[in-house]
Amino acid sequence: MTGDTWTRTDHLLALAVDRLGVLIWQQTKDGRKGRNRPKPISPLAKNNAAKYGKTSRSPEEVKAYLARFGPPPS
């Protein structure tokens, strides 16, 4: 089966298997440390999002910076 010829049922079953694999992986030592994540078999589960840049700032610093540009807190 290729990604082009998958039926809706094929995709749903593959996504279910992928989720179960992640669930099991999370209970292992590797999963708790966030390494060796299982590769998804469904083409719909693959993360093709582009990532731009990186920072050495802490998450709190980034949130504070971005809050300056958002709506005022209510």
C-alpha positions as CSV (number, residue, x, y, z in Angstrom):
1,M,0.0,0.0,0.0
2,T,1.2,3.5,-0.8
3,G,0.0,6.7,0.6
4,D,-2.0,7.4,-2.6
5,T,-4.0,4.2,-2.6
6,W,-4.9,4.1,1.0
7,T,-8.6,3.9,1.8
8,R,-10.2,5.9,4.7
9,T,-10.3,2.6,6.7
10,D,-6.6,2.0,6.0
11,H,-5.8,5.4,7.3
12,L,-8.0,5.1,10.4
13,L,-6.5,1.7,11.3
14,A,-2.9,2.9,10.7
15,L,-3.6,6.0,12.9
16,A,-4.9,3.7,15.7
17,V,-1.8,1.5,15.5
18,D,0.4,4.6,15.6
19,R,-1.4,5.9,18.7
20,L,-1.1,2.6,20.4
21,G,2.6,2.4,19.6
22,V,3.1,5.9,21.1
23,L,1.1,4.9,24.2
24,I,3.2,1.8,24.8
25,W,6.4,3.7,24.0
26,Q,5.5,6.4,26.7
27,Q,5.6,3.6,29.3
28,T,9.2,2.6,28.5
29,K,12.5,4.1,29.7
30,D,13.1,5.7,26.3
31,G,9.6,7.2,26.3
32,R,10.0,8.7,29.7
33,K,13.3,10.3,28.4
34,G,11.8,11.3,25.1
35,R,14.1,9.3,22.8
36,N,13.7,6.7,20.2
37,R,10.0,7.6,19.4
38,P,8.4,5.0,17.2
39,K,8.0,6.0,13.6
40,P,4.4,6.3,12.4
41,I,3.2,4.0,9.6
42,S,0.4,6.3,8.5
43,P,1.3,9.1,6.1
44,L,-1.3,11.3,7.9
45,A,0.6,11.0,11.2
46,K,3.9,12.3,9.9
47,N,4.7,15.8,11.0
48,N,5.7,17.8,7.9
49,A,5.5,21.2,9.6
50,A,8.5,23.4,8.9
51,K,10.5,24.6,11.9
52,Y,12.0,28.0,11.8
53,G,14.9,29.2,14.0
54,K,15.8,28.3,17.5
55,T,16.5,30.1,20.7
56,S,18.6,29.8,23.8
57,R,15.9,31.6,25.8
58,S,13.8,29.9,28.5
59,P,10.1,29.2,27.8
60,E,9.2,31.9,30.4
61,E,11.3,34.5,28.6
62,V,9.7,33.6,25.3
63,K,6.2,33.8,26.8
64,A,6.9,37.2,28.4
65,Y,8.3,38.5,25.1
66,L,5.3,37.3,23.1
67,A,2.9,38.6,25.7
68,R,4.1,42.1,24.9
69,F,2.5,41.8,21.5
70,G,-0.8,40.2,22.4
71,P,-4.0,41.6,23.8
72,P,-3.8,43.0,27.3
73,P,-4.5,40.5,30.1
74,S,-8.1,40.5,31.3
